């Protein structure tokens, strides 16, 4: 089991990764969209991606599109401050399996992770 967290805010990344690991989900963190795309191209699989929209090099929607061009199966949960309805609709239409706006309750995030992995 391997999760990939794509988040450029250090405090958020540390909090989320620590909570996921404590809940039994080994988690790799990358800060840039290009790194996420490169990671998804490696041969060792990722079981779920948690993806922020506001990244320094490319936005999460572009990362989502790039991942979906090659991989239709890995669950992707958008985890972002962009919680407006048009952003949520865009993320889901581009191929996200779920969309959780920040701030969020960590127990809800864990429930969504478990649901996406079923």
ZAFIZA-988922 format. One record per atom (N, C-alpha, C): x, y, z; atom name; residue in three letters; residue number from 1. Coordinates in Angstrom, 1 decimal, padded with zeros to 4 digits. Layout:
# ZAFIZA-988922
PT,X,Y,Z,CA,Ala,NUM
...
This chain:
# ZAFIZA-988922
PT,000.9,-001.2,000.0,N,Unk,1
PT,000.0,000.0,000.0,CA,Unk,1
PT,000.9,001.2,000.0,C,Unk,1
PT,000.7,002.1,-000.9,N,Unk,2
PT,001.4,003.4,-001.0,CA,Unk,2
PT,000.5,004.5,-001.5,C,Unk,2
PT,000.5,005.6,-000.7,N,Unk,3
PT,-000.3,006.8,-001.0,CA,Unk,3
PT,000.7,007.9,-001.5,C,Unk,3
PT,000.3,008.7,-002.4,N,Unk,4
PT,001.1,009.9,-002.8,CA,Unk,4
PT,000.3,011.1,-002.5,C,Unk,4
PT,000.9,012.0,-001.7,N,Unk,5
PT,000.4,013.3,-001.3,CA,Unk,5
PT,001.1,014.4,-002.1,C,Unk,5
PT,000.4,015.1,-002.9,N,Unk,6
PT,001.0,016.2,-003.7,CA,Unk,6
PT,000.5,017.5,-003.0,C,Unk,6
PT,001.4,018.1,-002.3,N,Unk,7
PT,001.1,019.3,-001.4,CA,Unk,7
PT,002.3,020.1,-001.2,C,Unk,7
PT,002.2,021.4,-001.6,N,Unk,8
PT,003.4,022.3,-001.5,CA,Unk,8
PT,003.5,023.0,-000.1,C,Unk,8
PT,002.4,023.1,000.6,N,Unk,9
PT,002.5,023.8,001.9,CA,Unk,9
PT,003.0,022.8,003.0,C,Unk,9
PT,004.2,023.1,003.5,N,Unk,10
PT,004.9,022.2,004.4,CA,Unk,10
PT,004.1,021.7,005.6,C,Unk,10
PT,003.4,022.7,006.2,N,Unk,11
PT,002.7,022.4,007.4,CA,Unk,11
PT,001.5,021.4,007.1,C,Unk,11
PT,000.8,021.7,006.0,N,Unk,12
PT,-000.3,020.8,005.6,CA,Unk,12
PT,000.2,019.5,005.3,C,Unk,12
PT,001.3,019.4,004.5,N,Unk,13
PT,001.8,018.1,004.0,CA,Unk,13
PT,002.3,017.3,005.2,C,Unk,13
PT,002.9,017.9,006.2,N,Unk,14
PT,003.4,017.2,007.4,CA,Unk,14
PT,002.3,016.7,008.2,C,Unk,14
PT,001.3,017.5,008.4,N,Unk,15
PT,000.1,017.1,009.2,CA,Unk,15
PT,-000.7,015.9,008.5,C,Unk,15
PT,-000.9,016.1,007.3,N,Unk,16
PT,-001.7,015.0,006.5,CA,Unk,16
PT,-000.9,013.7,006.4,C,Unk,16
PT,000.4,013.8,006.1,N,Unk,17
PT,001.2,012.6,005.9,CA,Unk,17
PT,001.4,011.9,007.2,C,Unk,17
PT,001.6,012.7,008.3,N,Unk,18
PT,001.7,012.0,009.6,CA,Unk,18
PT,000.5,011.3,010.0,C,Unk,18
PT,-000.7,011.9,009.8,N,Unk,19
PT,-002.0,011.3,010.1,CA,Unk,19
PT,-002.2,010.1,009.3,C,Unk,19
PT,-001.9,010.1,008.0,N,Unk,20
PT,-002.1,009.0,007.2,CA,Unk,20
PT,-001.2,007.8,007.6,C,Unk,20
PT,000.1,008.1,007.9,N,Unk,21
PT,001.0,007.1,008.3,CA,Unk,21
PT,000.5,006.5,009.6,C,Unk,21
PT,000.1,007.3,010.6,N,Unk,22
PT,-000.4,006.8,011.9,CA,Unk,22
PT,-001.6,005.9,011.7,C,Unk,22
PT,-002.4,006.2,010.6,N,Unk,23
PT,-003.6,005.4,010.4,CA,Unk,23
PT,-003.3,004.1,009.5,C,Unk,23
PT,-002.0,003.9,009.3,N,Unk,24
PT,-001.6,002.7,008.6,CA,Unk,24
PT,-001.4,002.8,007.1,C,Unk,24
PT,-001.3,004.1,006.6,N,Unk,25
PT,-001.2,004.3,005.1,CA,Unk,25
PT,000.2,004.9,004.8,C,Unk,25
PT,001.1,004.1,004.4,N,Unk,26
PT,002.4,004.7,004.0,CA,Unk,26
PT,002.2,005.8,003.0,C,Unk,26
PT,002.9,006.9,003.2,N,Unk,27
PT,002.6,008.1,002.3,CA,Unk,27
PT,003.9,008.7,001.9,C,Unk,27
PT,004.0,008.9,000.6,N,Unk,28
PT,005.1,009.7,000.0,CA,Unk,28
PT,004.6,011.1,-000.3,C,Unk,28
PT,005.4,012.1,000.0,N,Unk,29
PT,005.0,013.5,-000.3,CA,Unk,29
PT,005.9,014.1,-001.4,C,Unk,29
PT,005.3,014.7,-002.3,N,Unk,30
PT,006.0,015.6,-003.3,CA,Unk,30
PT,005.3,016.9,-003.3,C,Unk,30
PT,006.1,018.0,-003.6,N,Unk,31
PT,005.7,019.3,-003.5,CA,Unk,31
PT,005.3,020.0,-004.9,C,Unk,31
PT,005.7,019.3,-006.0,N,Unk,32
PT,005.5,019.9,-007.3,CA,Unk,32
PT,004.7,018.9,-008.2,C,Unk,32
PT,003.9,019.5,-009.1,N,Unk,33
PT,003.1,018.7,-010.0,CA,Unk,33
PT,004.0,017.8,-010.9,C,Unk,33
PT,005.1,018.4,-011.4,N,Unk,34
PT,005.9,017.6,-012.3,CA,Unk,34
PT,006.5,016.4,-011.5,C,Unk,34
PT,006.8,016.5,-010.3,N,Unk,35
PT,007.3,015.4,-009.5,CA,Unk,35
PT,006.2,014.3,-009.3,C,Unk,35
PT,005.0,014.8,-009.2,N,Unk,36
PT,003.8,013.8,-009.0,CA,Unk,36
PT,003.7,013.0,-010.3,C,Unk,36
PT,003.7,013.7,-011.5,N,Unk,37
PT,003.6,013.1,-012.8,CA,Unk,37
PT,004.7,012.1,-012.9,C,Unk,37
PT,005.9,012.5,-012.6,N,Unk,38
PT,007.1,011.6,-012.7,CA,Unk,38
PT,006.9,010.4,-011.8,C,Unk,38
PT,006.5,010.6,-010.6,N,Unk,39
PT,006.3,009.5,-009.7,CA,Unk,39
PT,005.3,008.5,-010.2,C,Unk,39
PT,004.2,009.0,-010.8,N,Unk,40
PT,003.2,008.1,-011.3,CA,Unk,40
PT,003.7,007.3,-012.5,C,Unk,40
PT,004.7,007.7,-013.1,N,Unk,41
PT,005.3,007.0,-014.3,CA,Unk,41
PT,006.2,005.9,-013.9,C,Unk,41
PT,006.6,005.9,-012.6,N,Unk,42
PT,007.5,004.8,-012.1,CA,Unk,42
PT,006.8,003.5,-012.1,C,Unk,42
PT,007.6,002.4,-012.1,N,Unk,43
PT,007.0,001.1,-012.1,CA,Unk,43
PT,006.4,000.6,-010.8,C,Unk,43
PT,006.9,001.2,-009.6,N,Unk,44
PT,006.3,000.8,-008.4,CA,Unk,44
PT,004.9,001.6,-008.2,C,Unk,44
PT,003.9,000.8,-007.9,N,Unk,45
PT,002.5,001.5,-008.0,CA,Unk,45
PT,002.2,002.4,-006.8,C,Unk,45
PT,001.4,003.3,-007.1,N,Unk,46
PT,000.7,004.2,-006.1,CA,Unk,46
PT,-000.7,003.7,-006.0,C,Unk,46
PT,-001.2,003.5,-004.8,N,Unk,47
PT,-002.6,003.0,-004.6,CA,Unk,47
PT,-003.6,004.1,-004.6,C,Unk,47
PT,-003.2,005.4,-004.2,N,Unk,48
PT,-004.2,006.5,-004.1,CA,Unk,48
PT,-003.3,007.8,-004.2,C,Unk,48
PT,-003.9,008.8,-004.8,N,Unk,49
PT,-003.2,010.1,-004.9,CA,Unk,49
PT,-004.1,011.1,-004.2,C,Unk,49
PT,-003.5,011.9,-003.3,N,Unk,50
PT,-004.2,013.1,-002.7,CA,Unk,50
PT,-003.5,014.3,-003.4,C,Unk,50
PT,-004.3,015.1,-004.1,N,Unk,51
PT,-003.8,016.1,-005.0,CA,Unk,51
PT,-004.3,017.5,-004.7,C,Unk,51
PT,-003.4,018.4,-004.4,N,Unk,52
PT,-003.7,019.9,-004.2,CA,Unk,52
PT,-003.8,020.5,-005.6,C,Unk,52
PT,-004.6,021.6,-005.6,N,Unk,53
PT,-004.7,022.3,-006.9,CA,Unk,53
PT,-003.6,023.4,-007.0,C,Unk,53
PT,-003.4,024.1,-005.9,N,Unk,54
PT,-002.4,025.2,-006.0,CA,Unk,54
PT,-001.0,024.8,-005.8,C,Unk,54
PT,-000.3,024.4,-006.8,N,Unk,55
PT,001.1,023.9,-006.8,CA,Unk,55
PT,002.0,025.0,-007.5,C,Unk,55
PT,003.2,025.0,-007.1,N,Unk,56
PT,004.1,026.1,-007.7,CA,Unk,56
PT,004.4,026.0,-009.1,C,Unk,56
PT,004.4,024.8,-009.7,N,Unk,57
PT,004.9,024.6,-011.1,CA,Unk,57
PT,003.8,024.4,-012.1,C,Unk,57
PT,002.8,023.7,-011.7,N,Unk,58
PT,001.6,023.5,-012.6,CA,Unk,58
PT,000.4,023.2,-011.7,C,Unk,58
PT,-000.8,023.6,-012.1,N,Unk,59
PT,-001.9,023.5,-011.2,CA,Unk,59
PT,-002.3,022.0,-011.1,C,Unk,59
PT,-003.0,021.7,-010.0,N,Unk,60
PT,-003.4,020.3,-009.8,CA,Unk,60
PT,-004.4,019.8,-010.9,C,Unk,60
PT,-005.1,020.6,-011.5,N,Unk,61
PT,-006.0,020.2,-012.6,CA,Unk,61
PT,-005.2,019.6,-013.8,C,Unk,61
PT,-004.1,020.3,-014.1,N,Unk,62
PT,-003.2,019.9,-015.1,CA,Unk,62
PT,-002.5,018.6,-014.7,C,Unk,62
PT,-002.1,018.4,-013.5,N,Unk,63
PT,-001.5,017.2,-013.0,CA,Unk,63
PT,-002.5,016.1,-013.1,C,Unk,63
PT,-003.8,016.3,-012.7,N,Unk,64
PT,-004.8,015.3,-012.8,CA,Unk,64
PT,-005.0,014.9,-014.3,C,Unk,64
PT,-005.1,015.8,-015.2,N,Unk,65
PT,-005.2,015.5,-016.6,CA,Unk,65
PT,-004.1,014.6,-017.1,C,Unk,65
PT,-002.9,015.0,-016.7,N,Unk,66
PT,-001.7,014.2,-017.1,CA,Unk,66
PT,-001.7,012.8,-016.6,C,Unk,66
PT,-002.0,012.7,-015.3,N,Unk,67
PT,-002.1,011.3,-014.7,CA,Unk,67
PT,-003.2,010.5,-015.4,C,Unk,67
PT,-004.3,011.1,-015.7,N,Unk,68
PT,-005.5,010.4,-016.3,CA,Unk,68
PT,-005.2,010.0,-017.7,C,Unk,68
PT,-004.3,010.6,-018.4,N,Unk,69
PT,-003.9,010.2,-019.7,CA,Unk,69
PT,-003.3,008.8,-019.7,C,Unk,69
PT,-002.6,008.5,-018.7,N,Unk,70
PT,-001.9,007.2,-018.6,CA,Unk,70
PT,-002.5,006.2,-017.6,C,Unk,70
PT,-003.3,006.7,-016.7,N,Unk,71
PT,-003.8,005.9,-015.6,CA,Unk,71
PT,-005.2,006.3,-015.3,C,Unk,71
PT,-006.1,005.4,-015.6,N,Unk,72
PT,-007.5,005.6,-015.3,CA,Unk,72
PT,-008.0,004.9,-014.0,C,Unk,72
PT,-007.1,004.1,-013.4,N,Unk,73
PT,-007.6,003.3,-012.3,CA,Unk,73
PT,-007.2,003.8,-010.9,C,Unk,73
PT,-006.1,004.4,-010.8,N,Unk,74
PT,-005.7,004.9,-009.5,CA,Unk,74
PT,-006.6,005.9,-008.9,C,Unk,74
PT,-007.2,005.7,-007.8,N,Unk,75
PT,-008.1,006.8,-007.2,CA,Unk,75
PT,-007.3,008.1,-006.9,C,Unk,75
PT,-008.0,009.2,-007.2,N,Unk,76
PT,-007.4,010.5,-007.0,CA,Unk,76
PT,-008.4,011.3,-006.2,C,Unk,76
PT,-008.0,011.8,-005.0,N,Unk,77
PT,-008.8,012.7,-004.2,CA,Unk,77
PT,-008.2,014.1,-004.3,C,Unk,77
PT,-008.9,015.1,-004.8,N,Unk,78
PT,-008.5,016.4,-004.7,CA,Unk,78
PT,-008.6,016.9,-003.3,C,Unk,78
PT,-007.6,017.5,-002.8,N,Unk,79
PT,-007.6,018.0,-001.4,CA,Unk,79
PT,-007.0,019.4,-001.5,C,Unk,79
PT,-007.9,020.4,-001.5,N,Unk,80
PT,-007.5,021.8,-001.9,CA,Unk,80
PT,-008.4,022.9,-001.3,C,Unk,80
PT,-007.8,024.0,-001.2,N,Unk,81
PT,-008.5,025.2,-000.7,CA,Unk,81
PT,-009.6,025.7,-001.7,C,Unk,81
PT,-009.5,025.3,-003.0,N,Unk,82
PT,-010.5,025.7,-004.0,CA,Unk,82
PT,-011.7,024.9,-003.8,C,Unk,82
PT,-012.6,025.4,-002.9,N,Unk,83
PT,-013.8,024.6,-002.6,CA,Unk,83
PT,-015.1,025.1,-003.3,C,Unk,83
PT,-014.9,026.1,-004.2,N,Unk,84
PT,-016.1,026.6,-004.9,CA,Unk,84
PT,-016.7,025.5,-005.8,C,Unk,84
PT,-018.0,025.6,-006.1,N,Unk,85
PT,-018.6,024.6,-006.9,CA,Unk,85
PT,-018.0,024.4,-008.3,C,Unk,85
PT,-017.7,025.5,-009.0,N,Unk,86
PT,-017.0,025.3,-010.3,CA,Unk,86
PT,-015.7,024.5,-010.3,C,Unk,86
PT,-014.9,024.8,-009.2,N,Unk,87
PT,-013.7,024.0,-009.1,CA,Unk,87
PT,-013.9,022.6,-008.8,C,Unk,87
PT,-014.9,022.3,-007.9,N,Unk,88
PT,-015.2,020.9,-007.6,CA,Unk,88
PT,-015.7,020.2,-008.8,C,Unk,88
PT,-016.6,020.8,-009.6,N,Unk,89
PT,-017.1,020.2,-010.8,CA,Unk,89
PT,-016.0,020.0,-011.8,C,Unk,89
PT,-015.1,020.9,-012.0,N,Unk,90
PT,-014.0,020.8,-012.9,CA,Unk,90
PT,-013.1,019.6,-012.5,C,Unk,90
PT,-012.8,019.5,-011.2,N,Unk,91
PT,-011.9,018.4,-010.8,CA,Unk,91
PT,-012.6,017.0,-011.0,C,Unk,91
PT,-013.8,016.9,-010.7,N,Unk,92
PT,-014.5,015.7,-010.9,CA,Unk,92
PT,-014.7,015.3,-012.4,C,Unk,92
PT,-015.0,016.4,-013.2,N,Unk,93
PT,-015.1,016.1,-014.6,CA,Unk,93
PT,-013.8,015.7,-015.3,C,Unk,93
PT,-012.7,016.2,-014.7,N,Unk,94
PT,-011.4,015.9,-015.3,CA,Unk,94
PT,-010.9,014.5,-014.8,C,Unk,94
PT,-011.6,013.9,-013.9,N,Unk,95
PT,-011.2,012.5,-013.5,CA,Unk,95
PT,-010.9,012.2,-012.1,C,Unk,95
PT,-011.1,013.2,-011.2,N,Unk,96
PT,-010.9,013.0,-009.8,CA,Unk,96
PT,-012.1,012.1,-009.3,C,Unk,96
PT,-011.7,011.2,-008.4,N,Unk,97
PT,-012.8,010.3,-007.8,CA,Unk,97
PT,-013.5,011.0,-006.6,C,Unk,97
PT,-012.9,012.0,-006.0,N,Unk,98
PT,-013.5,012.7,-004.9,CA,Unk,98
PT,-012.8,014.0,-004.8,C,Unk,98
PT,-013.4,014.9,-004.1,N,Unk,99
PT,-013.0,016.3,-003.9,CA,Unk,99
PT,-013.3,016.8,-002.5,C,Unk,99
PT,-012.3,017.1,-001.8,N,Unk,100
PT,-012.5,017.5,-000.4,CA,Unk,100
PT,-011.8,018.9,-000.2,C,Unk,100
PT,-012.6,019.9,000.0,N,Unk,101
PT,-012.1,021.3,000.2,CA,Unk,101
PT,-011.4,021.4,001.6,C,Unk,101
PT,-010.4,022.2,001.7,N,Unk,102
PT,-009.7,022.6,002.9,CA,Unk,102
PT,-010.5,023.8,003.5,C,Unk,102
PT,-010.6,024.0,004.8,N,Unk,103
PT,-010.2,023.0,005.8,CA,Unk,103
PT,-011.1,021.8,005.8,C,Unk,103
PT,-010.6,020.7,006.3,N,Unk,104
PT,-011.4,019.5,006.4,CA,Unk,104
PT,-011.2,018.8,007.7,C,Unk,104
PT,-012.1,017.9,008.1,N,Unk,105
PT,-011.9,017.1,009.3,CA,Unk,105
PT,-011.1,015.9,008.9,C,Unk,105
PT,-010.1,015.6,009.7,N,Unk,106
PT,-009.2,014.5,009.3,CA,Unk,106
PT,-009.9,013.2,009.3,C,Unk,106
PT,-010.8,013.0,010.2,N,Unk,107
PT,-011.6,011.7,010.2,CA,Unk,107
PT,-012.4,011.5,008.9,C,Unk,107
PT,-012.9,012.6,008.4,N,Unk,108
PT,-013.6,012.5,007.1,CA,Unk,108
PT,-012.6,012.2,006.0,C,Unk,108
PT,-011.4,012.8,006.0,N,Unk,109
PT,-010.4,012.4,005.0,CA,Unk,109
PT,-010.1,011.0,005.0,C,Unk,109
PT,-009.9,010.4,006.2,N,Unk,110
PT,-009.6,009.0,006.4,CA,Unk,110
PT,-010.7,008.1,005.8,C,Unk,110
PT,-011.9,008.5,006.1,N,Unk,111
PT,-013.1,007.8,005.6,CA,Unk,111
PT,-013.1,007.8,004.1,C,Unk,111
PT,-012.8,008.9,003.5,N,Unk,112
PT,-012.8,009.0,002.0,CA,Unk,112
PT,-011.6,008.2,001.4,C,Unk,112
PT,-010.5,008.2,002.1,N,Unk,113
PT,-009.4,007.4,001.6,CA,Unk,113
PT,-009.8,005.9,001.7,C,Unk,113
PT,-010.4,005.5,002.8,N,Unk,114
PT,-010.8,004.1,002.9,CA,Unk,114
PT,-011.8,003.7,001.8,C,Unk,114
PT,-012.7,004.6,001.6,N,Unk,115
PT,-013.8,004.4,000.6,CA,Unk,115
PT,-013.2,004.3,-000.8,C,Unk,115
PT,-012.2,005.2,-001.1,N,Unk,116
PT,-011.6,005.2,-002.4,CA,Unk,116
PT,-010.8,003.9,-002.7,C,Unk,116
PT,-010.2,003.4,-001.6,N,Unk,117
PT,-009.4,002.2,-001.7,CA,Unk,117
PT,-010.2,000.9,-001.8,C,Unk,117
PT,-011.5,000.9,-001.5,N,Unk,118
PT,-012.3,-000.3,-001.5,CA,Unk,118
PT,-012.5,-000.8,-002.9,C,Unk,118
